[in-house]
């Protein structure tokens, strides 16, 4: 089936926010007397904030009465950090223009709440490109479940087989493939060589490397 639709993840793909999420998580969890190793943190990238907090509260055996407050605090801190320090990733304007020129329907599907989507869309000047956004924050299932991708495709009136997704996290890649969509992964440089990205249809080192050749390969496969 011919591709007509592109759906982008957000954190770590469109904006260099993963270090800011990590900073916010470290700051908040430090209040409870615990910290993560880098390897520990990497295992939970791509989860919704609520799932992230619940997972680490259970892991560190913290009092669950503070779960909701910890989630709220992380979102507050990361929102301020993104607003102040968030940098748009290389290649974002070009790739949105690439798909706009080909009359693609364009969406964002992310684990982040709508408030953060709005901040990033404003910072990156993407509102004129977007036809739909989906947040998994209040959905029954977050990534790696495909629900947020299927929801975004439905908003765009596109069949899953018409969609190509761009992701930077393993959980996101699994979500996109579970939705029966093509998936292009752009992993962080430190994770580029990991074998687990083999499930993707294409792997890039940067969005700015995507071009007509890659587009043709995706449409043929």
C-alpha positions in Angstrom: 0.0 0.0 0.0 1.3 3.4 -0.9 2.5 5.7 1.9 0.4 8.8 2.4 1.0 9.6 6.1 3.9 10.4 8.4 3.8 10.3 12.2 6.6 11.6 14.3 7.5 10.8 17.9 8.5 13.9 19.8 10.9 13.7 22.7 14.5 12.9 21.6 13.4 13.0 17.9 12.0 16.5 17.2 13.5 18.1 20.3 16.6 17.3 22.4 14.5 16.8 25.5 15.6 13.4 26.7 18.5 15.0 28.8 15.9 17.4 30.2 13.5 14.6 31.1 16.4 12.8 32.7 17.4 16.0 34.6 13.8 16.4 35.8 13.5 12.8 36.9 16.8 13.0 38.8 15.8 16.2 40.6 12.4 14.8 41.6 13.6 11.4 42.7 16.5 12.9 44.6 13.9 14.3 47.0 13.0 10.7 47.8 16.6 9.8 48.4 17.3 7.7 45.3 19.0 8.0 42.0 19.3 6.0 38.7 22.3 4.8 36.8 22.4 5.8 33.2 21.7 2.2 32.2 18.7 2.0 34.5 17.3 5.2 33.1 17.7 4.1 29.5 15.5 1.0 30.1 12.5 3.3 30.8 12.9 5.8 28.0 9.7 6.1 26.0 7.3 5.3 28.9 4.6 7.7 29.9 5.5 9.8 33.0 2.9 7.9 35.1 4.4 4.6 34.1 7.9 5.8 34.6 7.2 7.0 38.1 5.2 3.9 39.1 8.0 1.6 37.8 10.8 3.3 39.7 8.7 3.8 42.8 8.1 0.1 42.9 11.8 -0.7 42.0 13.1 1.6 44.8 10.2 0.6 47.2 9.1 4.1 47.7 5.8 5.1 49.4 3.1 5.1 46.7 1.1 7.9 48.3 3.6 10.2 46.7 3.2 8.8 43.2 0.8 11.5 41.8 2.9 14.3 43.3 6.1 13.0 41.8 4.5 12.7 38.4 3.2 16.3 38.6 6.6 17.6 39.8 8.4 15.9 36.9 6.0 17.4 34.3 6.3 20.8 35.8 10.1 20.7 35.9 10.5 19.3 32.4 8.0 21.8 30.9 10.1 24.7 32.3 13.3 23.1 31.1 12.0 22.5 27.6 10.6 26.1 27.4 13.9 27.5 28.5 16.6 25.1 27.2 15.0 22.8 24.6 16.8 22.6 21.3 15.1 21.5 18.1 16.9 18.5 16.6 18.9 18.9 13.3 16.8 18.2 10.2 13.4 18.9 11.7 12.3 21.8 9.5 13.7 20.1 6.4 11.9 16.7 7.0 8.5 18.4 7.7 8.9 20.4 4.5 9.9 17.2 2.6 6.6 15.5 3.5 4.5 18.6 3.1 5.8 19.0 -0.5 4.6 15.4 -1.1 1.2 16.2 0.3 1.5 13.8 3.2 -0.8 14.0 6.2 1.5 14.7 9.1 1.0 13.9 12.8 2.8 13.6 16.1 2.2 10.6 18.5 3.9 10.9 21.8 3.9 9.7 25.4 4.1 13.3 26.6 1.0 15.3 27.6 -0.6 17.8 25.3 0.8 20.7 27.2 4.3 19.6 26.2 3.3 18.9 22.7 2.0 22.5 22.4 5.3 23.9 23.8 7.4 21.9 21.2 5.1 22.7 18.3 5.4 26.4 19.1 9.2 26.3 19.6 9.7 24.4 16.3 7.1 26.4 14.3 5.4 23.2 13.2 1.7 24.2 13.5 1.4 24.9 9.8 2.6 21.4 9.0 0.5 19.3 11.4 -2.9 17.7 10.8 -3.2 15.9 14.1 -1.5 15.2 17.4 -2.0 12.3 19.8 -0.9 12.0 23.4 -0.8 8.7 25.2 -1.0 10.4 28.6 -4.6 9.5 29.3 -4.9 6.4 27.1 -5.3 3.0 28.6 -2.0 1.9 27.2 1.2 3.7 26.4 4.1 2.8 24.2 5.3 0.0 23.5 1.5 -0.6 23.0 0.4 0.7 19.5 -2.6 2.6 20.8 -1.2 6.1 20.4 -0.1 5.5 16.8 -3.4 3.9 15.9 -5.2 6.9 17.5 -3.1 9.4 15.5 -3.7 7.4 12.2 -7.5 7.4 12.9 -7.4 11.2 13.4 -5.6 11.5 10.1 -8.1 9.2 8.4 -5.2 6.9 7.4 -4.9 3.1 7.4 -1.9 1.8 9.4 -0.3 0.4 6.3 -0.3 3.9 4.8 1.8 5.3 7.6 5.5 5.7 8.2 6.7 6.6 11.7 9.9 8.2 13.0 11.1 7.1 16.4 14.2 7.4 18.6 13.3 4.9 21.4 13.0 1.1 21.4 9.6 1.3 23.1 8.4 3.6 20.3 9.8 1.4 17.6 7.9 -1.6 19.0 4.7 0.5 19.2 5.0 1.6 15.6 5.7 -1.9 14.3 2.9 -3.4 16.5 0.6 -0.8 14.7 1.7 -2.4 11.4 3.3 0.8 10.3 6.7 1.4 8.6 9.3 2.7 11.2 12.4 4.8 10.7 14.5 4.9 13.9 17.0 7.7 14.7 18.6 6.4 17.9 20.8 8.5 20.1 24.4 8.2 19.0 25.4 6.1 22.1 22.8 3.5 21.1 23.3 3.5 17.3 25.2 0.2 17.1 22.7 -1.8 19.3 21.3 -4.9 17.4 17.8 -4.3 18.7 17.1 -1.7 16.0 17.0 -4.5 13.4 13.2 -4.5 13.7 13.0 -1.1 12.1 12.6 -0.6 8.3 15.3 2.0 8.3 17.9 3.4 10.7 19.4 6.9 10.4 22.0 8.8 12.5 20.0 12.1 12.0 16.7 13.3 10.6 18.8 15.6 8.3 20.1 12.5 6.5 16.6 11.5 5.3 16.0 12.1 1.5 14.4 10.9 -1.6 16.4 7.7 -1.8 15.2 6.6 1.7 11.7 7.6 0.8 11.8 5.5 -2.3 13.1 2.5 -0.3 10.3 2.8 2.2 7.7 2.9 -0.5 9.1 -0.2 -2.2 9.5 -2.4 0.8 
